[in-house]
Amino acid sequence: MTGYAAASAGSPRGTLSLELRSVNSRFLDLQFRVPDELRAYEPLLRDLIGARVARGKLDCRLTLAEGTGQGVARLNADALSGLRTLAEAACKAFPDAAPLRIADVLRWPGVIEQQADAESLRAIVEGLCRRALDELAAARAREGAKLSAGILERVRAMRARVVEVAPLLPQAIAAYQEKIAERLKEALGSADDERVRAEIAVFATRADVAEELERLRAHLGEVERVLGAGGAVGKRLDFIAQELNREANTLASKSASAAISDCALELKLLVEQVREQVQNLE
């Protein structure tokens, strides 16, 4: 499901801003754009988002606009050690190169840590993420309500097609009986009632779609029940849509008349529309 949310707040380091952008996807795909000085908070963001979002390709962007209050700074020993290793390797590859200056070292990403407030920053980042997730959930809920209304409208249309198909089979059997009787009269000069009844019995068995119609009704009822229950319904509805498509295909293959074929094709079209909409639901 699609959605957008943003939140920002002040901190001892400056202004923190967080953006969430969500587009449709069958699975949960999280992408993070976080600066190096805030990379430690990525696992926190991943856990918070994963607990609230089950489906969709979601892009999370966290930024820091540095302010005047920088807190107490210190050197990051791990970053310094890594930079020293890189510098030694570079000196071996380029012996004539000038050594690193202190200013170069201090500008290296991650070398200077702001000690203000790892915990206070963590709390601010968590609060921003929760606010943005609330806003995103509200936007996705509004979209979900519209999608649900569209799916239910197609469910009603499918129920109408199922109701139309039910009385068509007896009509098809009667038409087939008349056709068989006429052919026998043309071939033999008279209609063999016993043979006509045997042909009709075989035709009726082959064309019987009562089970398919009953399963279609059951699946349509399940769609309505799942949507009424709410929550994360996308994967369940995707499975039901596959079953609806299976029954519609069987109905088309057992079609005994052009009218039944038309209804089956309309059902398949409606099912495909539902499947497309279901892909957008969480």
C-alpha positions in Angstrom: 0.0 0.0 0.0 1.2 3.5 -0.7 1.7 6.2 1.9 3.9 9.1 3.0 4.7 10.4 6.5 7.2 12.8 7.9 8.2 14.0 11.4 10.9 16.3 12.8 12.1 17.4 16.2 15.0 19.4 17.8 17.8 17.7 19.6 21.1 18.8 21.3 22.8 18.0 18.0 20.4 19.9 15.7 17.1 19.1 13.9 16.3 15.4 13.3 13.9 14.6 10.4 12.5 11.3 9.4 10.5 10.4 6.3 8.6 7.2 5.4 7.6 6.4 1.8 5.6 3.3 1.1 4.7 1.8 -2.3 2.9 -1.5 -3.2 4.8 -4.8 -2.9 3.8 -8.4 -2.2 6.4 -8.6 0.6 8.0 -6.3 3.2 11.0 -4.6 1.7 12.8 -2.0 3.9 15.3 0.4 2.6 17.2 2.9 4.9 19.0 6.1 4.1 20.8 7.0 7.4 23.9 9.2 7.8 27.0 7.5 9.3 26.7 9.5 12.6 23.2 8.1 13.1 23.8 4.6 11.7 23.6 3.1 15.2 19.8 3.8 15.3 19.0 1.8 12.1 18.3 -1.4 14.0 15.9 0.5 16.2 14.1 1.9 13.2 14.0 -1.5 11.6 12.4 -3.1 14.6 9.8 -0.3 15.0 8.8 -0.4 11.4 8.7 -4.2 11.2 6.3 -4.3 14.2 3.8 -2.0 12.4 4.2 -2.8 8.7 3.7 -6.2 7.2 3.7 -5.5 3.5 5.1 -3.0 1.0 8.3 -1.5 -0.2 9.1 1.1 2.4 11.9 3.7 2.2 13.0 5.3 5.5 15.2 8.4 5.5 16.7 9.9 8.6 18.6 13.2 8.4 20.3 15.6 10.9 20.6 19.3 10.3 23.5 20.2 12.6 22.8 23.0 15.1 24.9 25.1 17.4 24.6 22.9 20.4 27.0 20.1 19.7 27.4 18.7 23.2 30.6 17.1 24.3 32.7 15.6 21.5 35.1 12.7 21.7 37.2 10.7 19.2 35.9 7.3 18.1 38.7 4.8 18.8 37.4 2.2 16.3 37.0 4.8 13.5 40.6 6.0 14.2 42.0 2.5 14.1 40.3 1.8 10.8 41.5 5.1 9.4 45.0 4.3 10.5 44.9 0.9 8.8 43.7 2.5 5.6 46.4 5.2 5.8 49.2 2.6 6.2 47.9 0.6 3.3 47.7 3.8 1.2 51.2 4.8 2.1 52.6 1.4 1.0 50.7 1.8 -2.3 51.8 5.5 -2.7 55.1 6.0 -0.8 55.4 9.6 -2.1 52.0 10.7 -0.9 51.7 13.3 1.9 50.7 11.9 5.3 47.2 12.6 6.7 46.9 15.9 8.6 44.9 16.3 11.8 42.3 18.3 10.0 41.8 15.5 7.5 41.5 13.0 10.3 38.9 15.0 12.2 36.8 15.5 9.0 36.7 11.7 8.4 33.1 10.4 8.8 32.6 8.8 12.2 35.9 9.9 13.8 34.2 12.6 16.0 31.3 11.4 18.2 29.0 13.8 19.9 28.7 12.7 23.5 25.6 14.7 24.3 23.3 12.3 24.3 23.3 8.9 22.7 20.3 8.0 24.9 18.5 11.2 24.4 19.0 11.0 20.7 17.8 7.4 20.7 14.6 8.6 22.5 14.1 11.4 20.0 14.6 9.0 17.0 12.2 6.5 18.5 9.6 9.2 19.1 9.9 10.5 15.5 9.6 7.0 14.1 6.4 6.3 16.1 4.8 9.6 15.1 5.6 8.9 11.4 4.3 5.4 11.6 1.1 6.6 13.1 0.7 9.0 10.2 1.6 6.4 7.7 -0.8 3.9 9.2 -3.6 6.4 9.0 -2.9 7.1 5.3 -2.7 3.4 4.5 -5.9 2.8 6.4 -7.7 5.4 4.2 -6.4 3.8 1.1 -7.3 0.3 2.4 -10.9 1.4 3.1 -11.2 2.5 -0.6 -9.7 -0.7 -1.9 -12.0 -2.8 0.4 -15.0 -0.9 -1.0 -13.9 -1.7 -4.5 -13.3 -5.4 -3.8 -16.7 -5.7 -2.1 -18.4 -4.1 -5.1 -16.8 -6.8 -7.3 -17.9 -9.5 -4.9 -21.5 -8.3 -5.3 -21.1 -8.4 -9.0 -19.7 -12.0 -8.8 -22.6 -13.1 -6.6 -25.0 -11.7 -9.3 -23.2 -13.8 -12.0 -23.4 -16.9 -9.8 -27.2 -16.3 -9.4 -27.5 -16.0 -13.1 -25.7 -19.2 -13.9 -27.8 -21.5 -11.6 -31.0 -21.6 -13.7 -29.1 -21.8 -17.0 -28.0 -25.5 -16.6 -31.6 -26.9 -16.8 -32.2 -24.8 -19.9 -29.0 -26.1 -21.5 -30.0 -29.7 -20.7 -33.4 -29.2 -22.2 -31.9 -27.6 -25.3 -29.4 -30.5 -25.6 -32.3 -33.1 -25.2 -34.2 -31.4 -28.0 -31.1 -31.4 -30.3 -30.3 -35.1 -29.6 -33.9 -36.1 -30.3 -33.9 -34.2 -33.6 -30.6 -35.8 -34.7 -31.9 -39.3 -34.0 -35.0 -38.6 -35.9 -33.0 -37.5 -38.9 -30.7 -40.5 -38.7 -33.2 -43.2 -37.7 -36.5 -41.8 -38.7 -37.6 -41.9 -35.0 -36.3 -40.9 -31.6 -35.0 -43.7 -29.3 -36.2 -42.5 -25.9 -33.8 -44.8 -24.1 -30.8 -43.6 -26.0 -31.9 -40.0 -25.6 -32.1 -40.5 -21.8 -28.7 -42.0 -21.7 -27.2 -39.2 -23.8 -28.9 -36.6 -21.5 -27.6 -38.3 -18.4 -24.0 -38.3 -19.6 -24.4 -34.6 -20.7 -25.9 -33.6 -17.4 -23.1 -35.3 -15.4 -20.4 -33.7 -17.5 -22.0 -30.2 -17.4 -23.1 -30.2 -13.7 -21.6 -27.1 -12.0 -23.5 -27.2 -8.7 -20.3 -27.9 -6.7 -18.4 -25.1 -8.5 -21.2 -22.6 -7.8 -21.4 -23.7 -4.1 -17.6 -23.2 -3.7 -17.8 -19.8 -5.4 -20.5 -18.7 -2.9 -18.3 -20.0 0.0 -15.2 -18.2 -1.3 -17.1 -14.9 -1.8 -18.5 -15.2 1.7 -15.0 -15.7 3.0 -13.8 -12.5 1.2 -16.5 -10.6 2.9 -15.7 -12.1 6.3 -12.0 -11.4 6.0 -12.5 -7.8 5.0 -15.0 -7.3 7.8 -12.5 -8.7 10.4 -9.9 -6.1 9.4 -6.2 -6.3 10.1 -3.5 -7.6 7.7 -5.7 -9.4 5.1 -3.7 -9.1 1.9 -2.0 -12.6 1.8 -5.2 -14.4 2.9 -7.3 -12.6 0.2 -4.6 -13.4 -2.4 -5.1 -17.1 -1.7 -8.9 -16.8 -1.8 -8.6 -14.9 -5.1 -6.6 -17.8 -6.5 -9.3 -20.3 -5.5 -12.0 -18.1 -7.0 -10.0 -18.1 -10.3 -9.7 -21.9 -10.1 -13.5 -22.3 -9.8 -14.2 -19.8 -12.5 -11.9 -21.7 -14.9 -13.6 -25.0 -14.1 -17.0 -23.3 -14.7 -15.8 -22.1 -18.1 -14.4 -25.5 -19.0 -17.8 -27.3 -18.1 -19.9 -24.7 -19.9 -23.0 -26.2 -21.5 -24.2 -23.1 -23.3 -23.0 -19.7 -24.6 -24.8 -18.0 -21.8 -22.9 -20.0 -19.1 -19.7 -19.3 -21.0 -20.4 -15.5 -20.9 -21.1 -15.6 -17.2 -17.9 -17.6 -16.6 -15.8 -15.1 -18.6 -17.4 -12.2 -16.6 -16.5 -14.0 -13.4 -12.9 -14.5 -14.5 -12.6 -10.8 -15.3 -14.0 -9.8 -11.9 -11.7 -12.2 -10.1 -8.7 -10.8 -12.0 -9.7 -7.3 -10.9 -10.0 -8.4 -7.3 -6.5 -10.1 -7.5 -5.0 -6.8 -8.7 -6.6 -4.9 -5.9 -5.6 -7.5 -3.3 -1.9 -7.0 -4.2 -2.2 -3.5 -2.8 -3.6 -4.5 0.6 -1.5 -5.2 3.6 
